[in-house]
Amino acid sequence: MSYDLVVIGSGGAAFSAAIAARSKNKTVAMIERGTIGGTCVNTGCVPSKALLAAAEARHIAGHHPFPGIRTDAGPVDFPALITGMRALVEQIRADKYIDLAAHHDWYICRGAARFVAGPSIEVSLPGGGSQRIEAEHYVIATGSAPVAPLIPGLAEAGYLTSTSAMELDELPDSLIVLGSGYVGLELAQLFAHLGTQVTVVEILDRLAPAEEPETSRVIEDVFADEGIQVRTRVTVTSVHRAEGTVFVMLCRPDGNLEQLRAQHVLVATGRRPVTDDLNLATVGVKTGDRGEVLVDPRLRTHHSRIWAAGDVTGYPQFVYVAGAHGALIAENAFDNADRTLDYRHLPRVTFTSPQVASVGLTEEQAIRRGLDCTCRVLPLDYLSRALVNRDTRGLVKIVAQHATGRVLGVSLVAPNAGDAILAAVYAVKHGMTVDEMADTWAPYLTVGEGLRLAAQTFTRDIALLSCCAS
Ligand SMILES: Cc1cc2nc3c(=O)[nH]c(=O)nc-3n(C[C@H](O)[C@H](O)[C@H](O)COP(=O)(O)OP(=O)(O)OC[C@H]3O[C@@H](n4cnc5c(N)ncnc54)[C@H](O)[C@@H]3O)c2cc1C
């Protein structure tokens, strides 16, 4: 069988490439060895955000700050919660993936793909046997999978990943989370809000180490308030399990050892591109140090008819990056569009409560690039929305170029920061200055107003938490 495009995988990157190619009237085959829809809908964005929303509802019921309102958080029916989440995932998978594929009318082949000389693809079919598929262009959109660090005893003790943690039959009474990137933080707070005793272990000196240090401090304070234990600047030296309990040995910064114990340990230390079974060497496609498929800025691999998209490329692991990649490849492959993407205004969101959202450069990144920058931090105590919510945990930080006032980066820690950051994305993308941001209408009693107030602090003398390096 021969097609214009063959896509390996059926996640966000693959779907986007297939839809774009079909809209150009190209014939498409999609090969999937697991569940249609890939990570985001099945084991990533959708189930995690569905459970986070439910867990937050319970947490707020037990902890809201409003006088005269009485609520309380009862015990959690975890199997019912998981069943409800699964039903939602199935519904979204049907509506947004399976029906969409049928609507655009492309061929879906179930099985594991690998390249053979040609290039061509051989699919190992689930019932045995194989099928050969050829195409004018190929897209590798095989995503990423959790990777566990090499810690003595960890594999033998057994550990949860983000995927298996959201498939548990019962709510754990205690959990140790290794890693404090966005997946680790979200899952730590999710289980804590459901009533699990959680400890987060981070090898670096603060939680959310990729974000601004002020952001880390807010999240550490929030976790402390919520009884989530945190250990930073520690290395895990060994793990073992005995009688249903996992023991995690830590080496602290002072050299002393500490033993933590919990019902489960959850590894959230990163995800590695999935390329192992693809036989890439046969077709001359190269991979980098982190296992990522090496691509040029147009997403073409070392083979002129093979492209790669999404998590497998080593670009930031967000579904909107995967989606943009897929569409870009269809244009470059079929229209010779020669298009590239600009990642400088790519937003990132951690769906904790409060949410962490940022765009552009952090202060440290700006300094490392030799940019002469100036920064302001506006604590949420200055924001009316936070005051009426009776929750002022959070901040707005703006990094701007000293000479021009151009906004280089923005960090927001606030309720719905993930929504409000979009205004900052526009500001960074279009090179707005802090004066222009300060002079832009902002609706009163919104989190977005915090952006305007923070921008105003560049010219008004308000005593704030920290001012910048220049
Ligand atoms: C817990 C969690 C929460 C997340 N939350 C968010 C969020 O809120 N927002 C956000 O933007 N991103 C989020 N992400 C990241 C997001 O899910 C990924 O960036 C995105 O799904 C990657 O899409 P992809 O198309 O590159 O790969 P995937 O969606 O992983 O698809 C790859 C597919 O390829 C298939 N495959 C692999 N090898 C083969 C083979 N040899 N043959 C056939 N098929 C194969 C796999 O089975 C898989 O279905 C989250 C991730 C996790 C783990």
The ligand as an ORCA input file, in Angstrom:
! r2SCAN-3c Opt
* xyz 0 1
  C       0.837     13.640     33.311
  C       1.001     14.538     32.109
  C       0.313     15.726     32.040
  C       0.455     16.552     30.938
  N      -0.241     17.734     30.916
  C      -0.105     18.559     29.854
  C      -0.848     19.776     29.789
  O      -1.608     20.109     30.693
  N      -0.688     20.583     28.705
  C       0.159     20.232     27.673
  O       0.276     20.984     26.704
  N       0.865     19.076     27.704
  C       0.749     18.234     28.762
  N       1.446     17.064     28.790
  C       2.361     16.754     27.673
  C       1.603     16.241     26.450
  O       0.772     15.168     26.836
  C       2.596     15.797     25.382
  O       3.490     16.860     25.096
  C       1.882     15.416     24.079
  O       0.848     14.509     24.324
  C       2.892     14.804     23.092
  O       2.219     14.448     21.907
  P       2.952     13.584     20.788
  O       2.003     13.530     19.644
  O       4.322     14.089     20.562
  O       3.135     12.123     21.413
  P       2.090     11.134     22.114
  O       0.799     11.777     22.398
  O       2.828     10.515     23.240
  O       1.799     10.035     20.985
  C       2.764      9.100     20.605
  C       2.042      7.839     20.159
  O       2.942      7.050     19.382
  C       2.659      5.679     19.627
  N       3.859      4.905     19.243
  C       5.095      4.974     19.787
  N       5.931      4.137     19.130
  C       5.199      3.539     18.156
  C       5.504      2.586     17.140
  N       6.728      2.082     16.994
  N       4.498      2.192     16.307
  C       3.237      2.683     16.442
  N       2.901      3.595     17.373
  C       3.869      4.022     18.216
  C       2.369      5.641     21.117
  O       1.633      4.498     21.474
  C       1.593      6.951     21.315
  O       0.200      6.738     21.227
  C       1.306     16.186     29.866
  C       2.003     14.969     29.918
  C       1.851     14.149     31.030
  C       2.607     12.848     31.059
*
